[in-house]
C-alpha cells in the first residue's frame, strides 16, 4: 500500500467544502425562513385570540 505524501492517518490538508458566498446565502435563507415562520405563528396566535374575543352567534 502506498501512502500519499504529507498525510498521517485520517489527517490531511483541509479543503473548503463550499464557498463562503454559498455559506452566506444558506445562512441568509435560513434566517429569512425563521423570521417568516415566527411571523406566521404570531399572526396565527393573534387571529385565534381575536376570534375567541368575538361573541358566539349561534
C-alpha positions as CSV (number, residue, x, y, z in Angstrom):
1,X,0.0,0.0,0.0
2,X,1.4,3.4,-1.0
3,X,0.9,6.3,1.4
4,X,0.4,9.7,-0.1
5,X,3.0,12.2,0.9
6,X,2.2,14.5,3.8
7,X,-0.8,12.6,5.2
8,X,-0.8,10.8,8.5
9,X,-3.7,8.5,9.3
10,X,-7.0,10.3,8.7
11,X,-5.5,13.8,9.0
12,X,-4.9,15.6,5.8
13,X,-5.0,19.1,4.5
14,X,-8.4,20.7,4.9
15,X,-10.2,21.7,1.8
16,X,-13.1,24.0,1.8
17,X,-16.4,22.2,1.1
18,X,-18.4,25.2,0.0
19,X,-17.5,28.7,-0.9
20,X,-18.2,31.5,1.6
21,X,-20.7,33.0,-0.8
22,X,-22.8,29.8,-0.7
23,X,-22.5,29.6,3.1
24,X,-23.7,33.2,3.4
25,X,-26.6,32.5,1.0
26,X,-27.7,29.5,3.0
27,X,-27.4,31.4,6.3
28,X,-29.4,34.3,4.9
29,X,-32.1,32.0,3.6
30,X,-32.4,30.2,6.9
31,X,-32.6,33.5,8.8
32,X,-35.4,34.7,6.4
33,X,-37.2,31.4,6.8
34,X,-37.0,31.6,10.6
35,X,-38.3,35.1,10.7
36,X,-41.2,34.3,8.3
37,X,-42.1,31.3,10.4
38,X,-42.1,33.4,13.6
39,X,-44.3,36.0,11.8
40,X,-46.8,33.3,10.7
41,X,-47.0,31.8,14.2
42,X,-47.5,35.3,15.8
43,X,-50.2,36.1,13.2
44,X,-52.0,32.8,13.9
45,X,-51.9,33.4,17.7
46,X,-53.3,36.9,17.2
47,X,-56.1,35.7,14.9
48,X,-57.0,32.9,17.4
49,X,-57.2,35.4,20.2
50,X,-59.3,37.8,18.1
51,X,-61.7,35.1,17.1
52,X,-62.1,34.0,20.7
53,X,-62.9,37.6,21.7
54,X,-65.8,37.7,19.3
55,X,-69.2,36.8,20.7
56,X,-70.6,33.4,19.6
57,X,-73.5,33.9,17.3
58,X,-75.4,30.7,17.0
